[in-house]
Every structure is written in structure tokens, then in C-alpha cells.
Amino acid sequence: MTLYLMKIITGLWLSGIILCLGGAVRAQSYAETALLFSRTAPGGTARIQAMGGAQVSLGGDISLVASNPAGLGMYNRSEVTLTLGTLATKNTADYFDNRTQTNQSRFNIPSFGLAFSSSKQGAVVNGTFGVSFTRLNDFNSRMVYSGQNPNSSLIDYFIEDATGQPPTQFSFPAPAGVRDNSNSLTRLAYDNYLIGEASILSPPGPDTEYFTDIQGIPLQQEEIQTQGGQNQWSFGYGVNLKDRVFLGGSLGIVSLTYESQKTFREDFVNEPLGFFELRENLDIRGSGVNINFGAIARPVDFIQVGLSFSTPTWYSLSENYNASMSSQWKNFEYLPGLFLNNESSELDPIFTDYSLQSPWRLRVGSSFFIGKSGFVTLDVEQVNFAKAKYSSNTLGVDFSADNDDVRNAYHSTTTIRAGGEFRHEKFRLRAGYFYMPDPYRNEQNGMNQKRTGFTGGIGYRSSPVYVDLAAVFSQQSFGYRPYTVNLPTNPLATIGQSGTQIMVTVGYTF
């Protein structure tokens, strides 16, 4: 079989996933981003964190301004709190029988708050105004995987994506009837000569078929680094009705920053190409608002039940995406007189403004008090991630397909958080557990993407100063595919994530 025929058959046989949206590209899908910004973690003080994040039926803690503002009604004095913490993460990646591990640690501020309580007359025993800062999500992470892929190369995806259209697909504007690939990752591959049209071969083939001069087994490596977070300022008010019923509401203002840098590289031995490197950068910034309502009832002295719901967070977001590619050739004569050495190309930056509506949240909880010795508490939170929705007023930006992806990908989940506190004089001993089910309707890459965690902590309660210490241990596993081609075996990196957060809360009552 001639080299020409081998290249043409390869180009016709291989197929890959769609990485483009309307001729543009993006580091991750909008469905993934909707889940990322909607799947927030339980936040708050070290006291609440030490009990698995369970808090809906409790009171007297500044954390409840964001989750169940009715808990403000249980304050009988004013206070100010500050929570400081460190977060250590470990990512383990298995890829083609090769394991890599990355570790990262950083300082953060999980919570800060003020509560101003005042006594009332009549049925309203007291009322409390609270302001809190809560870190809803921490996006700081670094993951690396690497291994030799004997089955395929990212170049195979580029060949398939280009096949069926002439090279004019990479020009702007693309001619009528030709798919616009002028600002796509495949154009970067074309500009770096990783792929070429078959018409330049000898003998020439159709200009709608593509080939590559690279046939070897690549050493693949990708580094994915993310930064940023979601932070919420909450302003709430809660009232105490005869020490039996507590009502409250709050307004949440969310700020969001998310930065993602992906660097994918393939190295070759005994090939005219030494390596190529693809870099993608995604920057999303914005803000949002939500409203929270809640109630807590104490039917008898040793039982409390709580209910709260949060409206969607209505986000206004701005996005900046860009990508570039570089390649190192070994003075390869691609065409007569055209020698390849160091090549590079980049896409035009893509700026997009749009809105995102996160799902509603419903929380119920109960607490059982064991005299003055402590209590146990349980929370259940219902969230339907399929209800997240995008919209945009920008001309030419349509999220209909992305909203369909969200509805088809996700389903409703029930998160469970449980904890307890043992009291001895001024000392407190706490422990807890949380379980966040897989939000995907069907398992992705054969893996359940649940999150689980164990928590614990101690506290010392005095007046006017108190101190709480907490530790949160969490873990999650998932599968990551850098690309997909029409082959029996596709590349899959199996990722295990674990985190350890240590935090301390210092409070002052007045």
C-alpha cells in the first residue's frame, strides 16, 4: 500500500468529538461550566464545617445568613467572626499505565461575618441583622497526566474534523457552502502543518481529504491549571417569635472569577516532528444575585426543624477565550523548497457576554438536642442541575443547543449532610459527614462523580471570645478524555482528587 493510500484511508477512518461551537472553540463545554458554577460546596464557620456543613435547623451562627437566615433569630447578642483556613489538594492521574501526582496548598478565607441583635417587645423576642462573606467554590487546582498512547493522536481528531471540506474552511470569511473553521483548533493544526490537504500529494487526491506526515506513537501530556472562586456577600434579617418560631430572609451578591489554562503536548521519536503544543486559555468573570428565605420551628425543647429555599443565582458573565499552537520540526521538507522548523499560530480572541441562571435549592433539616450534652443534626438539599439555563442578548450568540445539553446531561440530586456536637463545660467536640451524588444523568466514562467527605473539629466557648477548629477531608474521582476518535479504544485519564482543609474561627461577642 502506498503512503498516499495509507494517509487517505487514515483520514477517512478516524473521527472525533466536536470541539467547536459555531466555528469557534472553547476550552470546555458550556454544560460543564453550568455544573461547575452551580455545584457549590457547603461553606461557613469552622463550627458548621466540622459538622459536615449541616446547618439548616441550627441557629446562632453567622453561616446561616447564606443558607437559612431564620437562624439569625436565635442570636441573643451581637458578634463578629473571622475564619481563616488552608486547603491542600492532591490529584492523582492514571493514563496508559503511567501515574502522575500533583500537590497544591494555599491560604484562604472561608468566612467572615457580623451579627447585630436587638431585643423587641411583644411576640417578637428579638431581631438580628447579619452580614456574611462565604466562599462557595474554590477553583484553584492543578492536574497533570502523561503517557504513551499506542492507539491515536490528537492529530487524528484534526484530520477527521477537516475531512469533507476544502482548505477554504480555514479562511475568513469561508465561502458560501463551506463550513467556517477559520477560528478553530483544527485551523491551528493546519497552520502548523500537522495536517494538509490531499491535493498537495503526488499523485494528488481530493482537496476535501487530509493527511499527516506523522505516523509514530506519541508521548502525550496535558497540564490543566485553574484559578479563582465564587464568593457570596449575604445581607439578612431574622426574627424570634416567642422562642418557638424563627423566620428570616437574605439577599446574596455573588462574585465569580474562573481562569483555566490547558497545555496539551505530544512528543515524537523518529518522526519529522519533534513535538507540538496546544495552549487554551479561558477567563470568565461576573457577578450574580439570589434571595434566600427560611424558617425554623422548635415544637418541643429538644427538637428543631428547619426549611429554607434559595432562588436561582442570576449571573451576568463575561468570557475571554484564546488558543495557540507551536510545533518543532526537524528541518523537514514539507513541499519542495518549504522546510519546517519552528512553527506557530494563534486564534483571534473570542469575547462573549451572556447570562446564566443556576437551579433553585431546597433545604430541610432537623436537630435533636440531648439536654446540655450536645446534639445531632441532619440536612437534606435538593438541586436539579438540569434547570441551569443560559441566555444572551449578543447578536449571533445562541445557547439553545447548550441548554439542551444541560437538560440531557444532568438530573436532580439529593445531598446529605450530617453532624453532631458533644459539649463538656466550655469545650466542644464535633464530627460530621457529607455526600453529594453524581449530578450526571448517566455515568461519565464509566465513573460515578459523587463527592464524599468526613469532618471533625473542636471548640472552646467563652465570653466574649470563642475559638473553633475544623478539618474537612473530601474526595472525588472522575474520568477525563482529551479527545475522542472513532476507534475501539479512546484515551482516558482516571483522576482521583482529595482535599484537606484546616480552618479556625475566632469570634467576639458583645
VEXVOMAR-191625 format. One record per residue (C-alpha): z negated, y, x negated; residue in one letter. Coordinates in steps of 0.02 Angstrom, whole numbers, plus 50000, padded with zeros to 5 digits. Each point is the difference from the previous one (the first is absolute). Example, Ala and Ser with C-alpha at 12.3 -4.5 7.8 and 13.67 -1.06 7.14 Angstrom:
BEGIN
{atom {49610, 49775, 49385}, A}
{atom {50033, 50172, 49931}, S}
END
This chain:
BEGIN
{atom {50000, 50000, 50000}, M}
{atom {50049, 50168, 49930}, T}
{atom {49870, 50135, 49972}, L}
{atom {50087, 50106, 50130}, Y}
{atom {49985, 49866, 50135}, L}
{atom {49818, 49968, 49955}, M}
{atom {49960, 50184, 50020}, K}
{atom {50091, 50016, 50165}, I}
{atom {49915, 49846, 50073}, I}
{atom {49832, 50064, 49943}, T}
{atom {50032, 50168, 50083}, G}
{atom {50051, 49916, 50164}, L}
{atom {49857, 49873, 50001}, W}
{atom {49849, 50109, 49969}, L}
{atom {49925, 50111, 50134}, S}
{atom {49844, 50108, 50003}, G}
{atom {49884, 50102, 50107}, I}
{atom {50038, 50174, 50060}, I}
{atom {49913, 50128, 49892}, L}
{atom {50090, 50148, 50075}, C}
{atom {49974, 50108, 50154}, L}
{atom {50154, 50093, 50059}, G}
{atom {50075, 50000, 49826}, G}
{atom {49838, 50056, 49919}, A}
{atom {49865, 49897, 49917}, V}
{atom {49812, 49996, 50001}, R}
{atom {49868, 49915, 49894}, A}
{atom {49927, 49911, 50152}, Q}
{atom {50041, 49983, 50184}, S}
{atom {49934, 50119, 50131}, Y}
{atom {49922, 49852, 50090}, A}
{atom {49896, 49966, 49843}, E}
{atom {49948, 50181, 49989}, T}
{atom {49947, 50004, 50183}, A}
{atom {49884, 49854, 49968}, L}
{atom {49936, 50074, 49838}, L}
{atom {49947, 50163, 50083}, F}
{atom {49932, 49916, 50158}, S}
{atom {49896, 49861, 49921}, R}
{atom {49852, 50104, 49946}, T}
{atom {49843, 49927, 49924}, A}
{atom {49823, 50028, 50066}, P}
{atom {49926, 50150, 49914}, G}
{atom {49835, 50093, 49996}, G}
{atom {49834, 50003, 49912}, T}
{atom {49929, 49864, 49889}, A}
{atom {49884, 49948, 50142}, R}
{atom {50145, 49963, 50116}, I}
{atom {50109, 49924, 49865}, Q}
{atom {49861, 49879, 49950}, A}
{atom {50004, 49929, 50177}, M}
{atom {50186, 49958, 50001}, G}
{atom {50047, 50168, 50074}, G}
{atom {49921, 49956, 50169}, A}
{atom {49941, 50162, 50080}, Q}
{atom {50062, 50022, 50180}, V}
{atom {49833, 49966, 50083}, S}
{atom {49891, 50080, 49867}, L}
{atom {49949, 50181, 49985}, G}
{atom {49922, 50126, 49886}, G}
{atom {50135, 49982, 49865}, D}
{atom {50131, 50128, 49955}, I}
{atom {50133, 49863, 49991}, S}
{atom {50005, 49995, 50190}, L}
{atom {50081, 50171, 50016}, V}
{atom {50167, 49914, 49962}, A}
{atom {49968, 49833, 50088}, S}
{atom {49881, 50029, 50147}, N}
{atom {49938, 50180, 50013}, P}
{atom {49875, 49946, 50133}, A}
{atom {49891, 49945, 49854}, G}
{atom {49970, 50184, 49959}, L}
{atom {49890, 50008, 50153}, G}
{atom {49872, 49889, 49913}, M}
{atom {49961, 50129, 49867}, Y}
{atom {49829, 50081, 50019}, N}
{atom {50018, 50105, 49844}, R}
{atom {50136, 50080, 49895}, S}
{atom {50065, 49925, 49839}, E}
{atom {50130, 50012, 49862}, V}
{atom {50071, 49846, 49911}, T}
{atom {50112, 49966, 49852}, L}
{atom {50075, 49831, 49954}, T}
{atom {50072, 49965, 49828}, L}
{atom {50085, 49839, 49948}, G}
{atom {50106, 49903, 49878}, T}
{atom {50138, 49879, 50049}, L}
{atom {50058, 49861, 49884}, A}
{atom {50156, 49901, 50050}, T}
{atom {50082, 49844, 49930}, K}
{atom {50177, 49946, 50040}, N}
{atom {50059, 49826, 49949}, T}
{atom {50185, 49958, 50014}, A}
{atom {50083, 49829, 49982}, D}
{atom {50188, 50005, 49974}, Y}
{atom {50105, 49851, 49943}, F}
{atom {49850, 49912, 49921}, D}
{atom {49943, 50157, 49910}, N}
{atom {49838, 50089, 50042}, R}
{atom {49962, 50182, 49966}, T}
{atom {49842, 50097, 50038}, Q}
{atom {49967, 50186, 50013}, T}
{atom {49832, 50086, 50015}, N}
{atom {49960, 50177, 50052}, Q}
{atom {49842, 50100, 50036}, S}
{atom {49971, 50176, 50060}, R}
{atom {49871, 50119, 50069}, F}
{atom {50010, 50058, 50182}, N}
{atom {49903, 50091, 50136}, I}
{atom {49995, 49886, 50153}, P}
{atom {49898, 50116, 50111}, S}
{atom {49918, 50169, 50021}, F}
{atom {49918, 50075, 50153}, G}
{atom {49887, 50126, 50087}, L}
{atom {49905, 49978, 50163}, A}
{atom {49912, 50143, 50092}, F}
{atom {49882, 49940, 50136}, S}
{atom {49913, 50108, 50132}, S}
{atom {49878, 49957, 50140}, S}
{atom {50048, 50032, 50181}, K}
{atom {49912, 50017, 50167}, Q}
{atom {50013, 49884, 50149}, G}
{atom {50104, 49842, 50003}, A}
{atom {50084, 50041, 49834}, V}
{atom {49869, 49959, 49869}, V}
{atom {50101, 50070, 49855}, N}
{atom {50175, 50036, 49941}, G}
{atom {50074, 49983, 49826}, T}
{atom {50153, 50078, 49920}, F}
{atom {50072, 49901, 49855}, G}
{atom {50132, 50026, 49866}, V}
{atom {50056, 49856, 49891}, S}
{atom {50126, 49957, 49866}, F}
{atom {50058, 49818, 49997}, T}
{atom {50124, 49912, 49887}, R}
{atom {50101, 49891, 50118}, L}
{atom {50117, 49922, 49871}, N}
{atom {50010, 49991, 49812}, D}
{atom {50178, 49972, 49938}, F}
{atom {49962, 49995, 49814}, N}
{atom {50063, 49834, 49935}, S}
{atom {50104, 49923, 49861}, R}
{atom {50091, 49834, 50009}, M}
{atom {50110, 49913, 49871}, V}
{atom {50092, 49835, 50011}, Y}
{atom {50122, 49920, 49879}, S}
{atom {50092, 49837, 49969}, G}
{atom {50167, 49920, 49961}, Q}
{atom {50105, 49978, 50157}, N}
{atom {50119, 49851, 49980}, P}
{atom {50077, 50024, 50172}, N}
{atom {50059, 50179, 50022}, S}
{atom {50004, 50179, 49941}, S}
{atom {49986, 50166, 50091}, L}
{atom {50181, 50019, 49947}, I}
{atom {50041, 49863, 50125}, D}
{atom {49935, 50111, 50140}, Y}
{atom {50106, 50145, 49940}, F}
{atom {50156, 49891, 50000}, I}
{atom {49970, 49943, 50177}, E}
{atom {49959, 50173, 50063}, D}
{atom {50160, 50073, 49928}, A}
{atom {50115, 49856, 50054}, T}
{atom {50117, 50039, 50144}, G}
{atom {50022, 50185, 49962}, Q}
{atom {50111, 50089, 49871}, P}
{atom {49924, 50101, 49857}, P}
{atom {50023, 50158, 50103}, T}
{atom {49836, 49946, 50087}, Q}
{atom {49912, 50079, 49849}, F}
{atom {50087, 50169, 50016}, S}
{atom {49939, 50144, 50106}, F}
{atom {50057, 50020, 50131}, P}
{atom {50057, 49821, 50028}, A}
{atom {50171, 49990, 50083}, P}
{atom {50012, 49963, 50185}, A}
{atom {49972, 49815, 50037}, G}
{atom {49909, 49971, 49835}, V}
{atom {49812, 49972, 49994}, R}
{atom {49907, 50141, 49915}, D}
{atom {49911, 49931, 49845}, N}
{atom {50008, 50164, 49905}, S}
{atom {49811, 50017, 49984}, N}
{atom {49945, 49820, 49991}, S}
{atom {49923, 49885, 49871}, L}
{atom {50164, 49905, 49995}, T}
{atom {50088, 50159, 49943}, R}
{atom {49879, 50009, 49855}, L}
{atom {50049, 49823, 49952}, A}
{atom {50183, 50047, 50012}, Y}
{atom {49976, 50156, 49894}, D}
{atom {49910, 49896, 49867}, N}
{atom {50143, 49872, 49999}, Y}
{atom {49887, 49859, 50059}, L}
{atom {50132, 49965, 50131}, I}
{atom {50183, 50044, 50007}, G}
{atom {50145, 49979, 50121}, E}
{atom {50107, 49845, 49976}, A}
{atom {50158, 50105, 49992}, S}
{atom {49964, 50044, 49817}, I}
{atom {50002, 49818, 49946}, L}
{atom {50150, 49911, 49929}, S}
{atom {50076, 49937, 50108}, P}
{atom {49938, 50130, 50125}, P}
{atom {49910, 49952, 50159}, G}
{atom {49970, 50096, 50161}, P}
{atom {49910, 50166, 49979}, D}
{atom {49878, 49947, 50137}, T}
{atom {49930, 49860, 49892}, E}
{atom {49883, 50025, 49853}, Y}
{atom {49947, 49912, 49840}, F}
{atom {49875, 50013, 49859}, T}
{atom {50015, 49964, 49814}, D}
{atom {49820, 49937, 49997}, I}
{atom {49972, 49814, 50031}, Q}
{atom {49837, 49961, 49909}, G}
{atom {49823, 49968, 50060}, I}
{atom {49902, 50162, 50012}, P}
{atom {49820, 50034, 49953}, L}
{atom {49945, 50103, 50149}, Q}
{atom {49854, 50119, 50006}, Q}
{atom {49943, 50130, 50125}, E}
{atom {49858, 50124, 49995}, E}
{atom {49945, 50079, 50164}, I}
{atom {49876, 50143, 49987}, Q}
{atom {49935, 50095, 50151}, T}
{atom {49887, 50152, 50012}, Q}
{atom {49921, 50107, 50134}, G}
{atom {49898, 49973, 50156}, G}
{atom {49961, 50045, 50180}, Q}
{atom {49852, 50115, 50028}, N}
{atom {49929, 50058, 50165}, Q}
{atom {49892, 50150, 50042}, W}
{atom {49911, 49973, 50165}, S}
{atom {49912, 50129, 50108}, F}
{atom {49896, 49927, 50140}, G}
{atom {49858, 50027, 50122}, Y}
{atom {49883, 49873, 50077}, G}
{atom {49863, 50012, 50132}, V}
{atom {49847, 49897, 50042}, N}
{atom {49969, 49970, 50185}, L}
{atom {49818, 49946, 50025}, K}
{atom {50007, 49884, 49847}, D}
{atom {50104, 49876, 50101}, R}
{atom {50178, 50063, 49999}, V}
{atom {50090, 50088, 49858}, F}
{atom {50170, 50084, 50016}, L}
{atom {50111, 50084, 49874}, G}
{atom {50173, 50058, 49950}, G}
{atom {50084, 50054, 49839}, S}
{atom {50159, 50072, 49930}, L}
{atom {50074, 49919, 49845}, G}
{atom {50114, 50090, 49877}, I}
{atom {50086, 49882, 49878}, V}
{atom {50083, 50041, 49835}, S}
{atom {50117, 49872, 49922}, L}
{atom {50074, 49981, 49826}, T}
{atom {50097, 49847, 49946}, Y}
{atom {50098, 49979, 49839}, E}
{atom {50090, 49841, 49950}, S}
{atom {50088, 49965, 49835}, Q}
{atom {50097, 49838, 49982}, K}
{atom {50080, 49946, 49836}, T}
{atom {50104, 49841, 50007}, F}
{atom {50074, 49932, 49838}, R}
{atom {50108, 49854, 49948}, E}
{atom {50020, 49946, 49818}, D}
{atom {50139, 49884, 49940}, F}
{atom {50029, 49893, 49845}, V}
{atom {50174, 49961, 49933}, N}
{atom {50082, 50118, 50124}, E}
{atom {50098, 50161, 49975}, P}
{atom {49860, 50086, 50095}, L}
{atom {49830, 50013, 49918}, G}
{atom {49907, 50062, 50154}, F}
{atom {50009, 50113, 50150}, F}
{atom {49858, 50094, 50084}, E}
{atom {49990, 50064, 50179}, L}
{atom {49873, 50135, 50043}, R}
{atom {49954, 50054, 50177}, E}
{atom {49881, 50141, 50047}, N}
{atom {49933, 50034, 50174}, L}
{atom {49888, 50148, 50040}, D}
{atom {49930, 50025, 50176}, I}
{atom {49883, 50141, 50049}, R}
{atom {49939, 50063, 50164}, G}
{atom {49860, 50026, 50124}, S}
{atom {49948, 49940, 50171}, G}
{atom {49875, 50021, 50140}, V}
{atom {49907, 49881, 50115}, N}
{atom {49862, 50005, 50130}, I}
{atom {49854, 49880, 50015}, N}
{atom {49885, 49967, 50148}, F}
{atom {49851, 49886, 50011}, G}
{atom {49844, 49945, 50091}, A}
{atom {49844, 49901, 49955}, I}
{atom {49879, 49929, 50126}, A}
{atom {49824, 49933, 49972}, R}
{atom {49963, 49897, 50157}, P}
{atom {49841, 49932, 49922}, V}
{atom {49908, 50050, 49844}, D}
{atom {50065, 49858, 49891}, F}
{atom {50186, 50004, 50049}, I}
{atom {50134, 50132, 49973}, Q}
{atom {50181, 49985, 50053}, V}
{atom {50139, 50118, 49946}, G}
{atom {50178, 50041, 50050}, L}
{atom {50123, 50118, 49919}, S}
{atom {50186, 50030, 49997}, F}
{atom {50112, 50104, 49891}, S}
{atom {50164, 50076, 50050}, T}
{atom {50149, 49974, 49887}, P}
{atom {50005, 50107, 49846}, T}
{atom {50151, 50112, 50019}, W}
{atom {50070, 50026, 49825}, Y}
{atom {50123, 50127, 49937}, S}
{atom {50072, 49930, 49837}, L}
{atom {50118, 50056, 49863}, S}
{atom {50083, 49873, 49887}, E}
{atom {50089, 50012, 49833}, N}
{atom {50093, 49849, 49932}, Y}
{atom {50102, 49981, 49841}, N}
{atom {50062, 49858, 49891}, A}
{atom {50082, 49979, 49831}, S}
{atom {50067, 49861, 49890}, M}
{atom {50028, 49980, 49814}, S}
{atom {50082, 49857, 49905}, S}
{atom {50018, 49952, 49819}, Q}
{atom {50162, 49914, 49952}, W}
{atom {50043, 49926, 49831}, K}
{atom {50155, 50106, 49964}, N}
{atom {50092, 49896, 50130}, F}
{atom {50186, 50034, 50029}, E}
{atom {50002, 50006, 50190}, Y}
{atom {50181, 50060, 50008}, L}
{atom {50123, 50029, 49860}, P}
{atom {49930, 50149, 49905}, G}
{atom {49843, 50012, 50110}, L}
{atom {49846, 49942, 49903}, F}
{atom {49831, 49992, 50087}, L}
{atom {49837, 50041, 49912}, N}
{atom {49867, 50104, 50087}, N}
{atom {50046, 50038, 50180}, E}
{atom {49902, 50088, 50136}, S}
{atom {50018, 50068, 50175}, S}
{atom {49889, 50075, 50135}, E}
{atom {50008, 50031, 50187}, L}
{atom {49988, 50166, 50087}, D}
{atom {49822, 50028, 50062}, P}
{atom {49976, 49963, 50185}, I}
{atom {49884, 50117, 50096}, F}
{atom {49947, 49953, 50175}, T}
{atom {49879, 50078, 50125}, D}
{atom {49938, 49891, 50143}, Y}
{atom {49853, 49957, 50112}, S}
{atom {49898, 49841, 50012}, L}
{atom {49885, 49951, 50143}, Q}
{atom {49872, 49868, 49952}, S}
{atom {49930, 49875, 50130}, P}
{atom {49852, 50027, 50115}, W}
{atom {49834, 49924, 49946}, R}
{atom {49867, 49924, 50112}, L}
{atom {49830, 49953, 49930}, R}
{atom {49853, 49913, 50082}, V}
{atom {49837, 49951, 49920}, G}
{atom {49823, 49942, 50029}, S}
{atom {49838, 50003, 49901}, S}
{atom {49845, 49894, 50022}, F}
{atom {49837, 50071, 49931}, F}
{atom {49861, 49887, 49939}, I}
{atom {49852, 50115, 50025}, G}
{atom {49974, 50107, 49845}, K}
{atom {50063, 49863, 49884}, S}
{atom {50185, 50042, 50015}, G}
{atom {50153, 49960, 50102}, F}
{atom {50166, 49909, 50006}, V}
{atom {50161, 50084, 50058}, T}
{atom {50176, 49947, 50045}, L}
{atom {50161, 50101, 50024}, D}
{atom {50168, 49949, 50071}, V}
{atom {50152, 50114, 49978}, E}
{atom {50165, 49978, 50091}, Q}
{atom {50159, 50075, 49927}, V}
{atom {50180, 49963, 50050}, N}
{atom {50101, 50042, 49845}, F}
{atom {50163, 49974, 50097}, A}
{atom {49964, 50165, 50088}, K}
{atom {50028, 50107, 49846}, A}
{atom {50150, 50112, 50028}, K}
{atom {50111, 50118, 49899}, Y}
{atom {50096, 50152, 50059}, S}
{atom {50094, 50144, 49920}, S}
{atom {50084, 50162, 50050}, N}
{atom {50107, 49999, 49843}, T}
{atom {50186, 49989, 50037}, L}
{atom {50071, 49830, 49951}, G}
{atom {49830, 49914, 49982}, V}
{atom {49978, 49861, 50127}, D}
{atom {49850, 49884, 50000}, F}
{atom {50053, 49889, 50145}, S}
{atom {50034, 49850, 49888}, A}
{atom {49840, 50028, 49903}, D}
{atom {49896, 50007, 50159}, N}
{atom {50082, 49837, 50053}, D}
{atom {49949, 49926, 49832}, D}
{atom {49820, 50055, 50029}, V}
{atom {49995, 49923, 50174}, R}
{atom {50075, 49837, 49939}, N}
{atom {49897, 49985, 49841}, A}
{atom {49821, 50033, 50059}, Y}
{atom {49880, 49954, 50138}, H}
{atom {49826, 50039, 50065}, S}
{atom {49852, 49952, 49891}, T}
{atom {49813, 49986, 50025}, T}
{atom {49895, 50051, 49850}, T}
{atom {49821, 49937, 49988}, I}
{atom {49862, 50085, 49902}, R}
{atom {49822, 49935, 49997}, A}
{atom {49844, 50046, 49905}, G}
{atom {49814, 50015, 50001}, G}
{atom {49854, 50094, 49927}, E}
{atom {49827, 49937, 49953}, F}
{atom {49861, 50128, 49986}, R}
{atom {49840, 49994, 49900}, H}
{atom {49902, 50162, 49997}, E}
{atom {50118, 50126, 49918}, K}
{atom {50121, 49871, 49930}, F}
{atom {50159, 49933, 50080}, R}
{atom {50100, 49843, 49963}, L}
{atom {50176, 49987, 50075}, R}
{atom {50145, 49877, 50007}, A}
{atom {50163, 49985, 50096}, G}
{atom {50172, 49927, 50021}, Y}
{atom {50169, 50059, 50065}, F}
{atom {50160, 49911, 50052}, Y}
{atom {50165, 50091, 50027}, M}
{atom {50134, 49881, 50068}, P}
{atom {50180, 49993, 49944}, D}
{atom {50091, 50141, 50092}, P}
{atom {50170, 49912, 49988}, Y}
{atom {50064, 49907, 50152}, R}
{atom {50064, 49864, 49884}, N}
{atom {49935, 49957, 49828}, E}
{atom {50096, 50088, 49863}, Q}
{atom {50062, 49888, 49860}, N}
{atom {49890, 49861, 50066}, G}
{atom {49838, 50095, 49968}, M}
{atom {49865, 50067, 50116}, N}
{atom {49964, 50181, 49954}, Q}
{atom {49822, 50007, 50066}, K}
{atom {49867, 50104, 49913}, R}
{atom {49823, 49936, 49982}, T}
{atom {49846, 50069, 49915}, G}
{atom {49815, 49976, 49968}, F}
{atom {49882, 50146, 49983}, T}
{atom {49820, 50032, 49951}, G}
{atom {49882, 50137, 49952}, G}
{atom {49825, 50072, 49988}, I}
{atom {49921, 50162, 50055}, G}
{atom {49844, 50104, 49979}, Y}
{atom {49951, 50110, 50146}, R}
{atom {49884, 50144, 49968}, S}
{atom {49985, 50179, 50057}, S}
{atom {50089, 50114, 49969}, P}
{atom {50109, 49899, 49877}, V}
{atom {50069, 49825, 50022}, Y}
{atom {50116, 49892, 49894}, V}
{atom {50115, 49855, 50049}, D}
{atom {50100, 49885, 49886}, L}
{atom {50142, 49886, 50057}, A}
{atom {50125, 49876, 49928}, A}
{atom {50160, 49947, 50088}, V}
{atom {50100, 49848, 49943}, F}
{atom {50172, 49979, 50082}, S}
{atom {50153, 49890, 49976}, Q}
{atom {50177, 49977, 50065}, Q}
{atom {50153, 49898, 49955}, S}
{atom {50184, 50029, 50039}, F}
{atom {50175, 49957, 49941}, G}
{atom {50120, 50129, 49928}, Y}
{atom {50188, 49979, 49982}, R}
{atom {50093, 50124, 49890}, P}
{atom {50163, 49953, 50088}, Y}
{atom {50076, 49860, 50103}, T}
{atom {50166, 49912, 49974}, V}
{atom {50086, 49861, 50095}, N}
{atom {49935, 49859, 49893}, L}
{atom {49882, 49854, 50035}, P}
{atom {49869, 50080, 49888}, T}
{atom {49960, 50185, 49997}, N}
{atom {49882, 50088, 49880}, P}
{atom {49821, 50012, 50062}, L}
{atom {49849, 50074, 49915}, A}
{atom {49835, 49936, 50070}, T}
{atom {49873, 50141, 49992}, I}
{atom {49812, 49986, 50009}, G}
{atom {49902, 50162, 50019}, Q}
{atom {49813, 50021, 49983}, S}
{atom {49893, 50155, 49996}, G}
{atom {49819, 50043, 49962}, T}
{atom {49933, 50167, 50058}, Q}
{atom {49829, 50063, 49951}, I}
{atom {49934, 50154, 50089}, M}
{atom {49841, 50101, 50014}, V}
{atom {49951, 50120, 50138}, T}
{atom {49871, 50136, 49977}, V}
{atom {49936, 50087, 50156}, G}
{atom {49886, 50148, 50032}, Y}
{atom {49921, 50030, 50170}, T}
{atom {49936, 50168, 50062}, F}
END
